[in-house]
Amino acid sequence: MTHFLVTRILSALLALLGVICLVFLLIHLIPGDPVEVMLGESAQPTDKETLRHALGLDLPLHQQWWIYFKGLLHLDLGTSLFSGRAIVDLLIERIPATLYLSLVSLLVAIGLALPLGLVAAVRQHTPLDYGAMGFALFGMSIPNFWMGPLLILIGALWLGWFPVSGREGWNAVVLPALTLGTAMAAILARMIRSSVLEVLGEDFMRTARAKGLSSTRAVLHHALPNALLPILTLLGLQLGGLLGGAVITETVFAWPGLGLLMIEAIQQRDYPVVQAAVLCISMTYIVVNLLTDLLYAWLDPRIQFTTGEG
Amino acid sequence: MRISFQEHRDLRPNRSLVCSPIGSAKRMLHGFQLNWRLWLMVLGLISIVGCTESLPDYTLRFGLANSPTNLDPRYATDATSARLNRLLYSRLVDFGEGTIPIPALATWRELSPIHYRFDLQEPRPLFHNGARLSANDVKATYASILNPATASPHRGILQIITRIDTPTENTVDFFLKQPDSLFPGYLVIGILPANLIAKGHPFHDHPIGSGPFQFLERPDDTRLVIERRADGQRIEFVRIPDPTVRTLKLLANEIHLLQNDLPPELVTYLSTHKGITLQQRQGANFAYLGFNQLDPVVGQELVRKAIAHAIDREHIIQFVLRGRARVAQTLFPPEHWAGHASLSGYAYDPEEAKRLLKEAGYDHDHRPTITYKTSTDPFRLRLATIIQYQLDQVGIDVSIQSHDWGTFYGDIKSGRFQMYSLAWVGVKSPDIFRYAFHSDAIPPVGANRGHFADVVADRLMIQAEQTLNRQEQQALYRTLQARLLDTLPYVPLWFEDHYALASTTITGYQLSADGNFDGLSQVRWMGPPSVPPTHLARLYP
């Protein structure tokens, strides 16, 4: 177990280092000059040079990288070129909103996908199965930028139950979470269906039924737990995607999260904020994937065993 | 007897019979089924993270497409920040009718061509921290901008200042390197308290000015709350990037006011809606087509003239902009003191365009090809497509390249274009001509991005700036604009109107000529709010 843990954590750290390098290079690879962004077109060349020196942009690349890396270790991500605010403060302000939206979306997705996937598996090749999978196809096909306004029209304008956008009030999360959650539920439902179908044919399921368990009990207590592994992997990936990929949904619903921050920073060419947001999202993916791997190993002892031998 | 969770699991009679290969997975699922405390904790956590403070109902909400990026006037360059900073800070000089500089905080006298004296008008306003604004604050603000260490983007134009003196508490003297009759028009930056500048106060986060509104809070980057000093009315600016969602929010009365930045069809839709009022006013934001003069195709004056004749601006304004614009012939509208009302431009004439192209050496078999750069904004892209079609009709092939704003603007500033469309926003002082068209103003020194070079135009710009008599100056600027229309570094398109859409629950908002938010000083609720706050008692006794 220790060997498995150390290997996984080391590989995650390696991936993180790669991400840090790429994110650092971002400022040097994309077109544009941060100094010009800050001072505008009318700035004098001497002023530009002064600021370039003050920002350390005239130093050799490896020295700049080292300064950037040391800053990261001290949680110093720099300041926004436009607002002048510390980027750490901006992230602290935005991350809880994204985290909250992602968690609620995940609950919506599980709440929708679990019954749909199970019903589709248990009632295979019946109208219920076709209906559930039709919904899944529908959910996957509708883009968020269309689903969002549609839900606003129904939920906020026609019914008046939820606010159109923003994060004020307890019910403000419903529409963005439904928008994000339905797309995820669609993929999850299909995965649950195929996973459960595979398990339903196993010997231990026959044993469970033979000992007199009801069909519902057999499915919930024996089929579902054994079908969890691939579902968990997908959930991990999806959660990473949710945390980093809520950009469109956050823009549509003016949800003050990380995605909206990144979009604003890209539009304004606020390079340090873009760097920090990309780093944050990449780190989320790495951490969630690491946790999924560890959870996977904890759930299925055969995995760590195999890894240990290999 | 209290049965613990573990005991309950162990009492299950059939557990050993089921030889599931994934025992721990099962245990985990059982845990989820039974451990309702875990679910309660998750829900509790979500509600703690999710609950945000809601503002009371009497706050008036203003929908914005973009958040203000910097509330420190020394650094703010975007239009939203500039408009908000006008509410929070006061300035020495403002612009009046005909965009002529007029006194705001101070009147001025020209003691010599290089010496201006500004006298602060009494009563001098109080800063939001209670201190009274003085000449020292003015000096400290401009000295801070002129300090290279501040890295202010406004330093460029103000570098003409060599010294600032404060002979009295009410008087500020500015000494210049050289005569510049447009100088008072440069002093429009909000004044900050000198003692806070010295302490390095974070004005970008906590602005302290002497304007009619004071900063209250910024709950997050998408919301900003300010309070009117006269009566305590609160205004919350809410950033809603998506125009459709902004529209829906106004319809749902979640915001009460919108200004500009909507596609024309949404403006028309909202204007016909009961409960929404539309105000419209002619604007001065100048939309144009720019060209790279070094390019072998659009570098030819004949081709640019053909393009000018090929574009049906009247029809685009009527059908695409829904009448909310007027045709432009030059950078300033006719009502500007330096504008040129009698200038006649290029009429829509496809036959003339074809003739000019033929004269330039092009025909049906040898069509000029132009790459047209624009942003990814859907409306700008639609306009580009229409212009592409109209140019195709006279024999010009156009390929459109749309990039995100940062890349597009970066390309334009670096001269990586053949033809592009853009607009000058909020331009008031005629020194823009030198900045945009003088042959010495090639980036990075200026904004002559197309490398336009014309000896006559250069001479007229310099002469106009050095002339101290306003009438002579006006005549020179008019001659210059006629010259620019003849040589066409830009093909002028139109001036887009400003509009404001307001809920009928509010009244008194006056749309300003340059699209600023000064009208918020007079805005009122139609009736008293449902729960009048104590601080509004003066409004609704």
Interface residues (C-beta under 8 A of the other chain):
Chain A: P31 G32 E36 M38 L39 G40 E41 S42 A43 Q44 P45 T46 D47 K48 T50 L51 A54 F82 S83 G84 R85 L90 E93 R94 P96 A97 L99 Y100 L103 V104 L107 G148 P149 I152 L153 A156 L157 G160 P163 V164 S165 G166 R167 E168 G169 W170 V173 F204 T207 A208 K211 L213 H221 H222 L224 P225 N226 L228 L229 T251 V252 F253 A254 P256 L260 L261 I263 E264 I266 Q267 Q268 R269 W298 L299 D300 P301 R302
Chain B: N14 L17 V18 C19 S20 P21 I22 S24 A25 K26 M28 L29 H30 V42 L45 I46 S47 V49 G50 C51 T52 S54 L55 S67 T69 N70 D72 Y75 T77 D78 P148 A149 A151 P153 R155 G156 I157 Q159 P202 H204 D205 D220 D221 T222 R223 V238 R239 I240 P241 D242 T244 V245 L248 K249 L251 A252 E254 D404 W405 G406 T407 G410 D411 K413 S414 Y435 P443 P444 G446 A447
